[in-house]
Amino acid sequence: MASKNGVVFEDFFPSMVARLGTEGFMDELCNGFRLLVDGDKGVVTFESLKRNSATVLGLKDMSDDELMSMLREGDLDGDGNLNQMEFCVLMFRLSPDLMKGSRRWLEEVGINE
């Protein structure tokens, strides 16, 4: 459990991988993306993140600046939005324990395909 700005954050991703397996976990990340995506644009926008962050992510107290920081952190192509790949990469980066095992899990997915 980590604390950032007084907010307690518990990283559930490693236990999800253990429970769901690599492929199941990746499916869940994709499901999370679909819950946050702007249906018309097919990407996570500031507006869709703001609209869904409280209900989907339980982040009702996040400021606009914090939401924008999240988008900027994951926005690899500089378009101001998150596509599915950028979203999944961001989720991995937000989980220190997941980052430690990510190479092994990605190899596992590659072997299973």
C-alpha positions as CSV (number, residue, x, y, z in Angstrom):
1,M,0.0,0.0,0.0
2,A,1.4,3.4,-1.0
3,S,0.4,6.9,-0.1
4,K,0.6,9.8,-2.5
5,N,-0.7,13.2,-1.4
6,G,-2.5,11.6,1.5
7,V,-4.4,9.2,-0.8
8,V,-3.9,5.5,0.0
9,F,-3.3,3.4,-3.1
10,E,-3.2,-0.3,-3.0
11,D,-1.8,-2.0,-6.1
12,F,-4.2,-4.9,-6.9
13,F,-2.8,-5.6,-10.3
14,P,-0.3,-8.3,-9.3
15,S,-3.0,-10.2,-7.5
16,M,-5.3,-9.9,-10.5
17,V,-2.6,-11.4,-12.7
18,A,-2.1,-14.2,-10.3
19,R,-5.9,-14.9,-10.2
20,L,-6.9,-14.2,-13.8
21,G,-3.7,-15.2,-15.6
22,T,-1.9,-13.0,-18.1
23,E,-4.5,-13.2,-20.8
24,G,-7.4,-12.6,-18.4
25,F,-5.6,-9.6,-16.9
26,M,-5.0,-8.1,-20.3
27,D,-8.7,-8.6,-21.1
28,E,-9.6,-6.8,-17.9
29,L,-7.3,-3.9,-18.8
30,C,-9.1,-3.7,-22.2
31,N,-12.4,-3.7,-20.5
32,G,-11.3,-0.8,-18.3
33,F,-10.3,1.1,-21.4
34,R,-13.8,0.5,-22.9
35,L,-15.4,1.9,-19.7
36,L,-13.4,5.1,-20.0
37,V,-13.4,5.6,-23.7
38,D,-15.3,8.4,-25.6
39,G,-17.6,6.3,-27.7
40,D,-17.5,8.7,-30.6
41,K,-13.7,9.2,-30.7
42,G,-12.6,5.7,-29.7
43,V,-10.0,7.1,-27.2
44,V,-10.0,8.2,-23.6
45,T,-10.3,12.0,-23.7
46,F,-10.1,14.5,-20.9
47,E,-13.9,14.8,-21.0
48,S,-14.5,11.0,-20.9
49,L,-12.0,10.5,-18.2
50,K,-13.6,13.3,-16.1
51,R,-17.1,12.0,-16.7
52,N,-16.2,8.4,-15.8
53,S,-13.4,8.7,-13.3
54,A,-15.7,9.0,-10.2
55,T,-18.0,6.1,-11.1
56,V,-15.6,3.8,-12.9
57,L,-12.3,4.5,-11.1
58,G,-13.7,5.7,-7.8
59,L,-11.6,8.9,-8.1
60,K,-14.3,11.5,-7.4
61,D,-11.9,13.9,-5.7
62,M,-9.4,14.2,-8.6
63,S,-9.0,17.7,-9.8
64,D,-8.9,18.7,-13.5
65,D,-5.2,19.2,-13.2
66,E,-4.7,15.7,-11.8
67,L,-6.8,14.2,-14.6
68,M,-4.8,16.1,-17.2
69,S,-1.6,14.9,-15.6
70,M,-2.8,11.4,-15.9
71,L,-3.6,11.9,-19.6
72,R,-0.2,13.5,-20.2
73,E,1.6,10.7,-18.4
74,G,0.1,8.1,-20.7
75,D,-0.1,10.1,-24.0
76,L,2.8,8.6,-26.0
77,D,1.9,10.1,-29.4
78,G,1.1,13.6,-28.1
79,D,-2.5,13.8,-29.3
80,G,-3.9,14.6,-25.9
81,N,-5.8,11.4,-25.6
82,L,-5.2,7.8,-24.7
83,N,-5.7,5.0,-27.2
84,Q,-6.0,1.4,-25.9
85,M,-2.2,0.7,-26.1
86,E,-1.3,3.9,-24.3
87,F,-3.9,3.2,-21.6
88,C,-2.5,-0.3,-21.0
89,V,1.1,0.9,-20.9
90,L,0.0,3.6,-18.4
91,M,-1.7,1.0,-16.2
92,F,1.5,-1.1,-16.2
93,R,3.6,2.0,-15.3
94,L,1.3,2.9,-12.4
95,S,1.9,-0.5,-10.8
96,P,5.5,-0.9,-9.6
97,D,5.0,-4.7,-8.9
98,L,3.5,-5.2,-12.3
99,M,6.4,-3.5,-14.0
100,K,8.8,-5.9,-12.3
101,G,7.0,-8.9,-13.8
102,S,5.8,-7.3,-17.1
103,R,8.5,-8.8,-19.3
104,R,7.6,-12.3,-18.1
105,W,3.9,-11.7,-18.5
106,L,4.3,-10.3,-22.0
107,E,6.4,-13.3,-23.0
108,E,3.7,-15.5,-21.6
109,V,1.0,-13.9,-23.7
110,G,3.3,-14.1,-26.8
111,I,3.9,-17.8,-26.2
112,N,0.1,-18.5,-25.7
113,E,-0.9,-16.9,-29.0
